[in-house]
Amino acid sequence: MSIFSGLNRERYGPIVSAAAASIICLMVYVKYDLSLTACFTDKKAEFLSVGISLGAIWAGFIGVIMGLFMTLSNTIILEKLKNSGYINDLHSYLISSIKGSILFSMISFVGFFFLLKYFEYYFCIWLGSIIYAGMTFLRAANISYSIMKKVHE
């Protein structure tokens, strides 16, 4: 199996993309000494508030999806997932999405303490967290959509 197979991209894509974005952001900031303060002068608090809300909404949405999967007990779709060996990956994807979304909300909240100093460094961490939360959310939503589409065939 190739390290670039579809399953490996699906499994490790969010964490690799988030880490790469954070590292690139830090490298660009350190090398070019870019100031993000000019970009977000008086909008930093609103920016972080949106991050808190977005992470909470994503976590809630995935919680609803988990609840829907609980209603699929003893169905053909669930049996197919169990037989394929993909059910553990699905559980892992759903919980990583909730954890990623909650972590993103928490990082957005912590950002209020970094508004005056170190915002540029904090922003790079925040950027990685939104990429991770967003990609895990999209992964879980896409898989859930595929399963629900199969249920309604």
Secondary structure, DSSP 8 states (H G I E B T S, - for coil): --TTSHHHHHHHHHHHHHHHHHHHHHHHHHHH---STTTTTTTHHHHHHHHHHHHHHHHHHHHHHHHHHHTTTT-HHHHHHHHHT-HHHHHHHHHHHHHHHHHHHHHHHHGGGGSSSSHHHHHHHHHHHHHHHHHHHHHHHHHHHHHHHHHT-
